[in-house]
Amino acid sequence: MQYIYLHGFASSPQSYKAQYLKRCFATVGINLEILDLNQGNFSNLTLTRQIQQTVAAFKTTNTPTTLIGSSFGGLTATWVKEKYPQVKSLILLAPAFNFLSYWLPKLGKAQVKQWQESGYMSVYHYGQDKLLPLSYEFVRDGEKYNEALLKRSIPTLIIHGKQDETIPVTASIEYARNKNQVKLITPDSDHSLHEEMEHIWQEIQLFCSL
């Protein structure tokens, strides 16, 4: 089994969750591969690019793979499993379902319009601790993905905090509805889930039979 970790939007492979889980997997003799979804070019980030990068990281077309995705990385993982049968299971940490529908209203119509007209908007990048320009193509590309089309059912563990201020837990509750292979855990935590990492690792061990 290959294990791949996909970090969140404006994050990096050095994020707290990524590095914590890499250390945890190492204790059971497993290498957790952490992709750098920024690719040195955050400005041209799109969901499509992240999907393509994830698929390119598969060892072979037949290697069974578990994807672990945080926030926007979780959304990416969910789309990858839809078309690639080597993805046998998902672990999603505060997955960013309906990302644009939650993010764009927070920006406001005026800022979104300015972003569209200028082509770029400055976004705070947590991984680099600075503002970076992001192309409006990020929005155009994201609008092509209709989550109602996510139909393939595989074993999935979702951990989403009840106090999430970025992506409300209702997004994961709705995704999990009527999916008997989805296990949803909703701790009393925010989007970061930082204080839940020990619990998360315990749940991952149970889910993956490690």
C-alpha positions in Angstrom: 0.0 0.0 0.0 1.3 3.4 -1.0 0.4 6.3 1.4 0.3 9.9 0.0 -0.4 13.1 1.9 -2.0 16.1 0.3 -1.6 19.4 2.2 -4.2 22.1 2.3 -4.6 25.3 0.4 -1.7 27.8 0.8 0.1 25.3 3.0 3.1 23.2 2.4 4.7 19.8 3.1 6.2 21.3 6.3 2.8 21.8 7.8 2.2 20.6 11.4 -0.3 17.9 10.4 1.9 16.6 7.5 5.0 16.3 9.6 3.2 14.9 12.6 1.6 12.2 10.5 4.9 11.4 8.7 6.5 10.8 12.1 3.6 8.6 13.2 3.7 6.5 10.0 7.4 6.1 10.4 6.9 4.5 13.8 5.1 1.6 12.1 7.6 1.4 9.3 5.6 3.2 6.6 6.9 6.0 4.5 4.2 8.7 4.1 4.9 10.5 0.9 4.1 14.2 1.2 3.5 16.1 -2.1 4.4 19.8 -2.5 1.2 20.9 -4.2 2.6 24.5 -4.6 5.1 23.1 -7.2 7.1 26.3 -6.8 4.3 28.2 -8.5 1.4 28.9 -6.1 0.2 31.7 -8.4 -1.0 29.2 -11.0 -2.5 26.7 -8.6 -5.7 24.9 -9.7 -7.6 21.8 -8.6 -6.9 20.2 -11.9 -3.2 20.7 -11.4 -3.3 19.1 -8.0 -5.2 16.2 -9.3 -2.7 15.6 -12.1 0.2 15.9 -9.7 -1.3 13.4 -7.3 -1.9 10.9 -10.1 1.7 11.4 -11.3 2.9 10.3 -7.9 1.3 6.8 -8.1 4.1 4.2 -8.2 2.2 2.1 -10.8 -1.3 1.9 -12.2 -1.8 -1.2 -10.0 -0.3 -0.1 -6.7 -3.1 0.2 -4.1 -3.0 3.6 -2.6 -4.4 5.4 0.4 -4.7 9.2 0.0 -4.7 11.4 3.1 -5.9 14.9 2.3 -6.2 18.0 4.5 -8.7 20.7 3.6 -8.2 21.5 -0.2 -6.0 18.5 -0.3 -8.9 16.4 0.9 -11.1 17.7 -1.9 -8.3 16.9 -4.4 -8.1 13.3 -3.0 -11.8 12.8 -3.3 -11.7 13.8 -7.0 -8.7 11.5 -7.7 -10.4 8.5 -6.2 -13.3 9.0 -8.5 -11.4 8.1 -11.7 -8.4 6.0 -10.4 -9.3 2.6 -9.0 -5.8 2.1 -7.4 -7.1 4.5 -4.8 -8.5 2.0 -2.3 -9.2 4.3 0.7 -9.4 8.0 1.8 -8.5 9.8 5.0 -9.9 13.3 4.9 -9.1 16.0 7.5 -11.5 18.9 7.4 -12.0 18.3 3.6 -12.8 21.5 1.7 -16.1 20.3 0.1 -17.8 23.2 -1.7 -14.7 25.3 -1.2 -15.6 28.1 -3.6 -19.1 28.4 -2.3 -17.8 29.1 1.2 -14.7 31.2 0.3 -15.9 33.6 -2.4 -18.8 35.0 -0.3 -16.3 35.8 2.5 -14.2 37.8 0.0 -17.3 39.8 -1.0 -18.6 40.6 -4.5 -16.4 43.7 -5.0 -13.1 41.9 -4.2 -14.1 38.9 -6.4 -14.9 41.2 -9.3 -11.6 43.0 -8.9 -9.8 39.7 -8.8 -11.5 38.6 -12.0 -10.8 41.8 -13.8 -7.1 42.1 -12.7 -6.4 38.4 -13.1 -4.7 38.1 -9.7 -5.4 38.5 -6.0 -2.9 38.5 -3.1 -3.5 35.5 -0.8 -1.7 34.9 2.5 0.4 31.7 2.1 0.8 30.0 5.5 3.6 27.8 4.3 5.7 30.8 3.2 4.3 33.3 5.7 3.7 36.0 3.1 1.2 37.3 0.6 1.4 35.6 -2.9 -0.6 36.4 -6.0 -3.1 33.8 -7.1 -4.6 33.6 -10.6 -8.3 33.9 -11.1 -8.0 30.7 -13.1 -8.1 29.0 -9.7 -11.8 30.0 -9.6 -12.6 29.2 -13.2 -11.1 25.8 -12.9 -12.8 25.0 -9.6 -16.2 25.9 -11.1 -15.8 23.0 -13.5 -16.1 20.5 -10.7 -19.6 19.4 -9.7 -19.4 17.5 -6.4 -22.8 16.0 -7.1 -20.9 13.8 -9.6 -18.8 12.2 -6.9 -20.2 8.7 -6.9 -17.5 6.1 -6.4 -17.7 4.5 -3.0 -14.6 3.4 -1.1 -13.7 3.1 2.6 -13.3 6.7 3.8 -12.5 8.2 7.1 -13.4 11.9 7.6 -12.4 13.9 10.7 -14.0 17.4 10.7 -14.2 19.7 13.6 -17.5 21.0 14.9 -16.0 24.5 15.3 -14.5 24.7 11.8 -14.7 28.4 10.8 -13.3 27.8 7.3 -15.4 24.8 6.0 -18.4 24.1 8.1 -18.8 20.6 9.4 -22.1 20.4 7.6 -20.2 20.1 4.3 -18.7 16.7 5.5 -22.0 15.7 7.0 -23.7 16.2 3.7 -21.0 14.3 1.8 -21.2 11.4 4.2 -25.0 11.2 3.9 -26.2 7.8 2.5 -22.6 6.6 2.0 -22.2 3.4 4.1 -18.4 3.2 3.6 -17.8 6.7 5.1 -16.9 7.0 8.8 -17.4 10.6 10.0 -15.9 11.8 13.2 -16.7 15.3 14.4 -14.5 16.4 17.4 -15.0 19.7 19.1 -12.2 21.4 17.1 -11.5 24.1 14.5 -10.2 23.8 11.0 -6.7 23.2 12.0 -7.5 20.1 14.1 -4.1 20.6 15.8 -5.2 19.5 19.2 -6.8 16.4 17.8 -3.7 14.9 16.1 -3.1 12.1 18.7 -6.8 11.1 18.3 -6.5 11.4 14.5 -3.5 9.0 14.5 -5.4 6.5 16.7 -8.3 6.6 14.2 -6.0 6.2 11.3 -4.4 3.2 12.8 -7.8 1.6 13.4 -9.0 2.5 9.9 -5.9 1.2 8.1 -5.3 -1.7 10.5 -1.7 -0.6 11.1 
